[in-house]
Amino acid sequence: MGKKSQVELRGRNLPGQFENLINDIANTKNTQVVLLFDKYDKLILGNILDSRRGEFLNILKSFYFCIKKWELYR
C-alpha cells in the first residue's frame, strides 16, 4: 500500500507504522482513506498453536485501536 501510494513507512512499531501510513496517504493524496477489513482474529488465534499466541493478539488489538480512532472522522 505504501509503495503504490509512494509513501515511505515510518515509525518504531507496526501499529505506529500503520497509523502513519494511513495519515501520510491521506495527506499526500489530499483525500480520504477507506479501510475495508473483517475481523478474523478469533478464527486466526483459534488455530495458532504457537506459544506467542498472546503476542499476536496484542498486535491485532493495537491495529484495531488505530482503526477505531479513525472512526471518529467518518
C-alpha positions in Angstrom: 0.0 0.0 0.0 2.8 2.4 0.8 4.8 1.7 -2.3 1.8 2.0 -4.5 1.0 5.4 -3.0 4.7 6.4 -3.0 4.7 6.9 0.8 7.6 5.7 2.9 6.9 3.7 6.1 7.9 5.5 9.3 7.5 4.6 12.9 9.0 2.4 15.6 6.5 -0.4 15.7 3.9 -2.0 13.4 0.8 -0.1 14.8 2.7 3.2 14.6 3.8 2.5 11.0 0.2 1.5 10.1 -1.2 4.7 11.6 1.4 6.9 9.9 0.9 5.1 6.6 -2.8 5.9 6.6 -2.3 9.5 7.7 0.5 10.0 5.1 -1.5 8.6 2.3 -4.5 10.8 3.2 -2.3 13.9 3.4 -0.2 13.2 0.3 -3.1 12.4 -1.9 -5.3 15.0 -0.2 -8.2 12.5 0.0 -9.9 10.2 2.5 -8.6 6.7 3.0 -11.1 3.9 3.2 -10.2 0.7 5.1 -12.1 -2.5 4.4 -11.5 -5.4 6.7 -13.2 -8.2 8.5 -12.3 -9.3 12.0 -11.0 -12.8 11.7 -8.9 -12.6 14.8 -10.9 -15.3 16.6 -10.5 -17.7 13.7 -6.8 -16.9 13.3 -6.0 -17.1 17.0 -8.0 -20.2 17.5 -5.8 -22.0 15.0 -2.4 -20.7 16.3 -0.8 -23.3 18.4 2.4 -21.2 18.9 3.3 -20.1 22.4 3.3 -16.5 21.0 -0.5 -16.5 20.6 -0.9 -13.7 23.2 1.7 -11.6 21.4 -0.3 -12.0 18.1 -3.5 -11.0 20.0 -1.8 -7.8 21.3 -0.7 -6.9 17.8 -4.2 -7.3 16.4 -5.6 -5.3 19.3 -3.2 -2.4 18.6 -4.3 -2.3 14.9 -7.9 -2.3 15.9 -7.2 0.5 18.3 -5.7 2.6 15.5 -8.7 1.9 13.3 -11.2 2.8 16.0 -9.6 6.2 16.4 -10.3 6.9 12.7 -13.9 6.0 13.0 -14.4 9.3 14.8 -13.7 11.1 11.5 -16.4 9.4 9.5 
